[in-house]
Amino acid sequence: MITLEDVNYRVEGFSLRDISLEVKRREYFVLLGPTGAGKTLLLELIAGLHTPDSGRILIDGVDVTHMPPERRGVGFVYQDYSLFPHMRVEENIAFGLRMRKLPREEIDERVNSIMESMGISHLRGRYPETLSGGEQQRVSLARALAINPKVLLLDEPLSALDPRTRETLRDELRRIHKTMNITTIHVTHDQVEAVTLADRIGVMMDGEIIQVGTAQEVFNRPVDERIASFTGVENILDGRVLSNREGVALIETEDYKIYAVTDITEGAVKVFIRPESIVLSKRPIRSSARNTIKGRITRLTNLGPLVNVEIDGRLKVYVTKQSAEEMRLKPGRTVYASFKATSIHVSKQPRMG
């Protein structure tokens, strides 16, 4: 288990503030956030490359806050591979073991074993400059795993790779985690990566961890507008709860009255509706959706296989390109947008002052 207790750290005008977090033993935990959020800096604190100004870092219950990196039992994989250019693949993988002064026989055994499990035995005599990006990242990962770390830290390990290699290595990371049962913290700004890999996700912004939860919790129940925007919630409305009967609230926004499942009974709220949760039709349809809004298309934006349909300059809906063509959607056309009360997330607006 990795525990952070009220960790604070300031460097060059940027601060990590009051970071408290528990990563469970054998968990695959993803730190997700935009560039500049402080994700890599937090990873480096856990690795021991920096010492926090205040707070504690514990690994398996042991306070490692002031412990040097080599004694923490941590493997670190960087975005840029960080392989030694003058060393062959097998020498790169063996480096951490040699620094720990293990017997030569044990080093050879571990290096051979990890190369075989990673499918890179055929690369043993090659130098980094002769390897593809995917091969270099596999070697970097093998070097981190060769020391049998308690914790594996991955700093944007897939971001420099082409899409096909990225997908292959993503599957490889999940396989390694499942096979080795190693506690893993993976830093990324890529939401698909986070959803695919994570047992839980921590969303980080501006030096703070804002929300921790499963992918479903983070993406469907964001705690505030910042996370909602970052995770692709296109429809964020200010509203007020008019009534709440048996957990179904009637909420009035500037343009609409909406039914939503929530335990909030009164006051100002934020209403979050994902664009993919809304169904478009040319006429009213019978369905289980509690909400149907009539509106006029104001804009169509091509998103590749999807089309972003803007209604009344306010509501945004994703439909497939095929659906858009079949419905002959175009600006000025009247449509009906339907969505379920259960598909809406509602949060209480903080009081000002």
URSUL-V763987 format. One record per residue. N is the residue number from 1. PHI is phi in radians with two decimals (* if undefined). Layout:
# URSUL-V763987
N_PHI + N_PHI
This chain:
# URSUL-V763987
1_* + 2_-1.96 + 3_-2.18 + 4_-1.96 + 5_-2.07 + 6_0.83 + 7_-1.38 + 8_-2.22 + 9_-2.72 + 10_-2.14 + 11_-2.61 + 12_0.80 + 13_1.41 + 14_-2.03 + 15_-2.24 + 16_-1.61 + 17_-2.13 + 18_0.85 + 19_-1.41 + 20_-2.18 + 21_-2.77 + 22_-2.18 + 23_-1.83 + 24_-1.26 + 25_-1.05 + 26_1.21 + 27_-1.47 + 28_-1.75 + 29_-1.89 + 30_-1.92 + 31_-1.59 + 32_-1.95 + 33_3.08 + 34_-1.23 + 35_-1.01 + 36_1.53 + 37_-1.36 + 38_1.83 + 39_-1.12 + 40_-1.13 + 41_-1.05 + 42_-1.15 + 43_-1.06 + 44_-1.19 + 45_-1.14 + 46_-1.12 + 47_-1.27 + 48_1.66 + 49_-1.38 + 50_-2.40 + 51_-1.98 + 52_-1.10 + 53_-1.21 + 54_-2.72 + 55_1.65 + 56_-2.30 + 57_-2.15 + 58_-2.15 + 59_-2.13 + 60_0.91 + 61_1.45 + 62_-1.69 + 63_-1.26 + 64_-1.93 + 65_-0.90 + 66_-1.95 + 67_-1.50 + 68_-1.14 + 69_-0.96 + 70_-1.20 + 71_-1.77 + 72_-1.54 + 73_1.23 + 74_-2.06 + 75_-1.80 + 76_-2.18 + 77_-2.04 + 78_-1.57 + 79_-1.06 + 80_-1.69 + 81_1.30 + 82_0.95 + 83_-1.46 + 84_-1.37 + 85_-1.15 + 86_-1.55 + 87_-1.92 + 88_-1.23 + 89_-0.94 + 90_-1.12 + 91_-1.27 + 92_-1.06 + 93_-1.15 + 94_-1.40 + 95_-0.97 + 96_-1.10 + 97_-1.23 + 98_-1.16 + 99_-1.09 + 100_-1.55 + 101_0.99 + 102_-1.31 + 103_-1.04 + 104_-1.00 + 105_-1.09 + 106_-1.18 + 107_-1.06 + 108_-1.05 + 109_-1.12 + 110_-1.17 + 111_-1.09 + 112_-1.08 + 113_-1.12 + 114_-1.25 + 115_-1.13 + 116_-1.15 + 117_-1.17 + 118_-1.58 + 119_1.22 + 120_-2.19 + 121_-1.02 + 122_-1.24 + 123_-1.72 + 124_-0.94 + 125_-1.63 + 126_-1.50 + 127_-1.69 + 128_-0.92 + 129_-1.14 + 130_-1.63 + 131_-1.75 + 132_-1.29 + 133_-1.04 + 134_-1.12 + 135_-1.16 + 136_-1.09 + 137_-1.20 + 138_-1.14 + 139_-1.15 + 140_-1.05 + 141_-1.17 + 142_-1.09 + 143_-1.08 + 144_-1.18 + 145_-1.42 + 146_-1.08 + 147_-1.45 + 148_0.91 + 149_-1.25 + 150_-1.28 + 151_-2.32 + 152_-1.98 + 153_-1.93 + 154_-2.11 + 155_-1.77 + 156_0.80 + 157_-1.20 + 158_-1.94 + 159_-1.21 + 160_-1.59 + 161_-1.76 + 162_-1.24 + 163_-0.95 + 164_-1.18 + 165_-1.14 + 166_-1.04 + 167_-1.14 + 168_-1.11 + 169_-1.23 + 170_-1.07 + 171_-1.12 + 172_-1.14 + 173_-1.09 + 174_-1.15 + 175_-1.13 + 176_-1.07 + 177_-1.09 + 178_-1.15 + 179_-1.30 + 180_-1.65 + 181_0.91 + 182_-1.78 + 183_-1.10 + 184_-2.26 + 185_-2.06 + 186_-2.10 + 187_-1.66 + 188_-2.79 + 189_-1.86 + 190_-1.55 + 191_-1.24 + 192_-1.09 + 193_-1.00 + 194_-1.10 + 195_-1.14 + 196_-1.20 + 197_-1.72 + 198_-1.37 + 199_-1.32 + 200_-2.44 + 201_-2.15 + 202_-1.97 + 203_-1.60 + 204_-2.06 + 205_-2.54 + 206_0.89 + 207_1.39 + 208_-2.32 + 209_-1.57 + 210_-1.55 + 211_-2.63 + 212_-2.23 + 213_3.10 + 214_-1.20 + 215_-1.01 + 216_-1.10 + 217_-1.15 + 218_-1.19 + 219_-1.44 + 220_-1.73 + 221_-2.33 + 222_-1.10 + 223_-1.38 + 224_-2.69 + 225_-1.15 + 226_-1.08 + 227_-1.22 + 228_-1.01 + 229_-1.10 + 230_-1.13 + 231_-1.61 + 232_1.63 + 233_-1.41 + 234_-1.41 + 235_-1.90 + 236_-2.16 + 237_-2.06 + 238_-1.48 + 239_-2.62 + 240_-2.42 + 241_-1.31 + 242_-1.56 + 243_-2.82 + 244_-2.56 + 245_-2.06 + 246_0.92 + 247_1.49 + 248_-1.99 + 249_-1.69 + 250_-1.72 + 251_-2.07 + 252_-1.77 + 253_-1.89 + 254_-1.03 + 255_-1.98 + 256_-2.37 + 257_-2.00 + 258_-2.24 + 259_-1.67 + 260_-2.50 + 261_-1.40 + 262_-2.85 + 263_-1.67 + 264_-1.32 + 265_-1.88 + 266_-2.85 + 267_1.60 + 268_-1.33 + 269_-2.44 + 270_-1.82 + 271_-1.95 + 272_-2.00 + 273_-2.26 + 274_-1.27 + 275_-1.10 + 276_-1.41 + 277_-1.53 + 278_-1.82 + 279_-1.88 + 280_-1.73 + 281_-2.58 + 282_-1.43 + 283_-2.54 + 284_-1.02 + 285_-2.16 + 286_-1.44 + 287_-2.76 + 288_-1.43 + 289_-1.20 + 290_-1.39 + 291_-2.06 + 292_-2.36 + 293_-2.05 + 294_-1.59 + 295_-2.75 + 296_-2.06 + 297_-1.20 + 298_-1.87 + 299_-2.81 + 300_-2.13 + 301_-2.16 + 302_-1.34 + 303_-2.04 + 304_1.44 + 305_-1.30 + 306_-2.03 + 307_-2.20 + 308_-1.55 + 309_-1.80 + 310_-1.74 + 311_-1.99 + 312_0.99 + 313_1.17 + 314_-2.28 + 315_-1.64 + 316_-2.01 + 317_-2.28 + 318_-1.73 + 319_-2.27 + 320_-1.23 + 321_-1.05 + 322_-1.10 + 323_-1.10 + 324_-1.07 + 325_-1.23 + 326_-1.14 + 327_-1.50 + 328_0.93 + 329_-1.24 + 330_-2.78 + 331_-0.97 + 332_1.70 + 333_-1.34 + 334_-1.44 + 335_-2.40 + 336_-2.11 + 337_-1.86 + 338_-2.06 + 339_-2.70 + 340_-1.39 + 341_-1.11 + 342_-1.37 + 343_-1.54 + 344_-1.75 + 345_-1.90 + 346_-2.16 + 347_-2.24 + 348_-1.23 + 349_-1.35 + 350_-1.15 + 351_-1.28 + 352_-1.55 + 353_1.47
